[in-house]
Amino acid sequence: MQEIYGYILKLKKIGLSESSIETYKIQLKHFEEWFKEKELPNLNLSEKDVLDFVSYLKSKELSPNTIRQILNRVKDFVEHAGGQWNASKRIYRERSKVESAKPYSEMELKKIFNWLRENNKIYYYLTLTLYGFGLRVSEALNLLPSDIIEKESQIFVRVRPENAKFSKSREAPLILKDKYRDDLIDFILSRQNPALKDKTLFTYYNDVQNRIVVLNRMAVKVYFHKLSKILDINITAHRFRDSYVSYLIAKGLKPSTVAKWLGHTDINTTLRYYTKLTEKDELEELKKL
């Protein structure tokens, strides 16, 4: 499929690693095989088509996580190629049996924050936001200055329904301490300028490129991939959210409270985090024997 070749070239131009590109080629190969088998006339896919593709992927005995990754990649490819993906975000919601929770260690977080504080301020504030409020990257990138609120001397983020994964608004408290908390609050206050009220928090002027830049998910993914090599840490946006959960669990908060702050529609999702993280703690305790 010629369109896939053009899409891969685009990924190479924005700086994705060879290993990531190889992964995407494999994901798109599933789509190419299904597309040829169905003999579809074009890349305008109906919801019925997407459901049929999901069934095809299930027949390959792929894990739910892998299927979700393939669907996200194919959707991006279809839209890049000028086609239409006429299916809702919730078209496939099956989960793996065990939630993958991979929080950063305290030392890893400190290493990431301190390096970014000295070398890249906009990503420094982004990582503080991801970890401090436990946000998904899409939620963080769509925040407006007015979404940060103060209640009874505590700082909260308000996630608007149009930005939330399941279209349900929520509020979550800031867990940052000391200088990191002060830095994020100072950054948020700097965005209270009336001229910036309709701009997302991570819209900024890039001196090198001499233009206004709005951070997006792909740019964040590419940057974190590069930063992983610099710091020798596997850095992804979602791991900051996992670290937020880990902190709350360590503090003994109720699963129902954590679920509310994270925006989990099913408390069983939260409980899977609890199970995995508490089991990890128990194994650490065994090492002391």
C-alpha positions in Angstrom: 0.0 0.0 0.0 1.7 3.2 -1.3 0.1 5.4 1.4 1.8 3.5 4.2 5.2 4.2 2.6 4.4 7.9 2.7 3.2 7.7 6.3 6.4 6.0 7.4 8.5 8.7 5.7 6.6 11.3 7.7 7.5 9.4 11.0 11.1 9.3 10.0 11.2 13.1 9.3 9.8 13.9 12.8 12.7 11.9 14.4 11.1 8.6 15.5 13.6 5.9 16.3 14.1 2.9 14.0 12.8 0.6 16.6 9.5 2.6 16.9 9.2 2.8 13.1 9.6 -1.0 12.9 6.9 -1.5 15.5 4.6 0.8 13.5 5.3 -1.1 10.3 4.3 -4.4 12.0 1.1 -2.7 13.3 0.2 -1.3 9.9 0.9 -4.7 8.2 -2.1 -6.1 10.0 -4.2 -3.4 8.5 -2.8 -3.8 5.1 -3.5 -7.6 5.1 -7.1 -7.0 6.3 -7.7 -4.2 3.9 -6.6 -6.3 0.9 -8.7 -9.2 2.2 -11.8 -7.0 2.4 -11.1 -5.4 -1.0 -12.4 -2.1 0.2 -12.5 0.7 -2.4 -10.9 3.4 -0.3 -9.8 4.5 3.2 -13.2 5.8 4.3 -13.9 3.3 7.1 -17.3 3.0 8.7 -17.8 1.9 12.2 -18.8 -1.5 10.8 -15.5 -1.7 9.0 -13.6 -0.9 12.1 -15.5 -3.5 14.1 -14.7 -6.0 11.4 -11.0 -5.0 11.7 -11.2 -5.5 15.5 -12.6 -9.0 14.9 -9.7 -9.7 12.5 -7.2 -8.7 15.1 -8.8 -10.8 17.8 -8.6 -13.8 15.4 -4.8 -13.3 15.5 -5.0 -13.8 19.3 -3.4 -10.4 20.0 -3.6 -8.9 23.5 -6.1 -6.1 24.2 -3.3 -3.6 24.7 -1.8 -4.6 21.3 -5.1 -4.2 19.6 -5.6 -0.7 21.1 -2.1 0.3 19.9 -2.8 -1.0 16.4 -6.2 0.9 16.2 -4.6 4.1 17.4 -1.8 3.8 14.8 -4.2 2.8 11.9 -6.5 5.7 12.8 -3.6 8.1 12.6 -2.5 6.6 9.3 -5.9 6.7 7.7 -6.4 10.3 8.6 -2.9 11.2 7.4 -3.7 9.5 4.0 -6.9 11.6 3.6 -9.3 8.9 4.6 -12.0 8.9 7.3 -12.2 6.9 10.5 -15.9 6.9 11.3 -15.7 5.2 14.6 -16.0 6.4 18.2 -13.1 6.3 20.7 -15.0 3.7 22.7 -15.3 1.2 19.9 -12.8 -1.2 21.6 -12.6 -1.1 25.4 -11.4 -4.6 26.4 -8.5 -4.6 28.8 -5.7 -7.0 29.6 -6.2 -9.0 32.8 -3.5 -7.1 34.7 -3.2 -3.3 34.5 0.3 -2.3 33.6 1.5 0.0 36.4 5.1 1.2 36.1 5.7 4.1 38.4 9.0 5.9 38.4 11.2 5.6 41.5 11.7 8.7 43.6 15.2 9.0 42.3 14.1 8.7 38.7 11.5 11.4 39.2 14.1 13.7 40.8 16.6 13.0 38.0 14.0 13.8 35.3 12.7 17.0 37.0 16.1 18.4 37.7 17.4 17.8 34.2 14.4 19.4 32.6 14.5 22.3 35.1 17.9 23.2 33.8 17.5 22.3 30.1 13.9 22.5 28.9 11.4 24.5 31.0 8.2 23.8 29.0 8.7 20.1 29.3 9.7 20.6 33.0 6.3 22.2 33.6 4.6 19.5 31.5 6.1 16.6 33.6 5.2 18.4 36.8 1.6 18.7 35.6 1.4 15.0 34.5 2.8 13.7 37.8 1.4 16.4 40.1 -2.3 15.9 39.0 -2.1 12.3 37.6 -3.3 13.4 34.1 -3.4 11.6 30.8 -1.1 13.4 28.3 -4.1 14.4 26.2 -5.8 16.0 29.2 -2.6 17.9 30.2 -2.1 19.3 26.7 -5.6 20.7 26.6 -5.5 22.5 29.9 -6.4 26.2 30.1 -5.1 28.5 32.8 -8.7 28.6 34.3 -8.6 24.8 34.7 -6.3 25.2 37.7 -8.4 26.2 40.7 -7.9 26.6 44.4 -10.3 25.1 47.0 -9.8 25.4 50.8 -6.1 26.3 50.3 -5.5 23.3 48.0 -4.6 23.4 44.3 -6.8 21.3 42.0 -7.1 20.7 38.3 -10.4 20.6 36.6 -10.6 18.3 33.6 -13.3 19.4 31.3 -15.6 16.7 29.8 -14.5 17.5 26.3 -10.9 16.6 27.2 -11.6 13.7 29.6 -11.2 10.1 28.2 -14.8 9.1 29.0 -16.3 12.6 28.6 -16.8 13.0 32.3 -15.5 16.0 34.1 -13.5 15.6 37.3 -11.2 17.4 39.7 -7.9 16.1 41.1 -5.5 17.5 43.7 -1.9 18.6 43.3 0.5 16.2 45.1 3.8 18.1 44.4 5.9 19.3 47.3 8.6 21.9 48.0 10.4 23.5 45.0 8.5 21.5 42.4 5.2 22.7 43.7 6.4 26.3 43.9 7.7 26.1 40.3 4.5 24.8 38.9 2.3 27.3 40.8 4.6 30.1 39.6 4.3 28.9 36.0 0.4 28.7 36.3 0.4 32.3 37.7 2.5 33.5 34.8 -0.3 32.2 32.5 -3.0 34.2 34.2 -2.4 37.1 31.8 -5.7 38.0 30.1 -4.0 37.7 26.7 -3.2 34.0 27.5 -6.6 32.9 29.0 -7.7 31.2 25.8 -4.3 29.5 25.1 -3.5 26.1 26.5 -0.9 26.0 29.2 1.6 24.4 26.8 1.3 27.0 24.0 4.6 28.9 24.0 7.0 31.0 21.9 9.9 29.1 20.6 13.0 31.4 20.2 14.9 29.0 18.0 12.0 28.4 15.6 10.8 32.0 15.9 7.2 31.0 16.1 4.3 30.0 18.4 4.3 26.3 19.3 1.5 24.2 20.7 2.7 20.9 22.2 0.9 17.8 20.8 1.0 14.1 21.7 3.4 13.1 18.9 5.9 15.8 19.8 5.8 14.8 23.5 6.3 11.1 22.6 9.3 11.9 20.4 10.8 14.2 23.0 10.4 11.6 25.8 11.9 9.0 23.6 15.0 11.2 23.1 15.1 12.1 26.8 15.0 8.4 27.7 18.4 7.9 26.0 19.9 11.0 27.6 18.9 10.0 31.1 18.9 6.2 30.7 15.4 6.0 32.0 12.3 4.6 30.2 10.3 7.8 30.0 6.7 7.8 28.9 3.9 10.3 29.7 1.7 7.6 31.3 4.4 6.5 33.8 3.9 9.9 35.5 0.2 9.0 36.0 1.2 5.6 37.4 3.5 7.4 39.8 0.6 9.6 41.0 -1.4 6.5 41.7 1.6 4.9 43.5 1.9 8.0 45.7 -1.8 7.9 46.7 -1.7 4.2 47.4 1.4 4.6 49.6 -0.5 7.3 51.5 -3.3 4.8 52.2 -6.1 6.6 50.3 -9.3 4.6 49.6 -9.7 3.1 46.1 -12.9 5.0 45.6 -11.2 8.3 46.2 -8.3 7.4 43.9 -10.7 6.3 41.2 -12.6 9.6 41.4 -9.5 11.7 41.0 -8.1 9.5 38.2 -11.4 9.5 36.2 -11.7 5.7 36.2 -15.3 4.8 35.2 -14.8 1.3 36.6 -13.3 1.0 40.1 -12.0 -2.4 39.1 -9.4 -0.6 37.0 -8.2 1.2 40.1 -8.2 -2.0 42.1 -5.9 -3.6 39.5 -3.5 -0.8 40.2 -3.8 -1.4 43.9 -3.2 -5.2 43.6 -0.2 -4.8 41.4 1.4 -2.0 43.4 0.7 -3.5 46.8 2.1 -6.9 45.7 5.3 -5.1 44.6 5.5 -3.5 48.1 5.1 -6.9 49.7 7.9 -8.4 47.6 10.1 -5.5 48.6 9.3 -6.3 52.3 10.3 -9.9 51.7 13.8 -8.8 50.7 14.3 -7.5 54.2 14.0 -11.0 55.7 
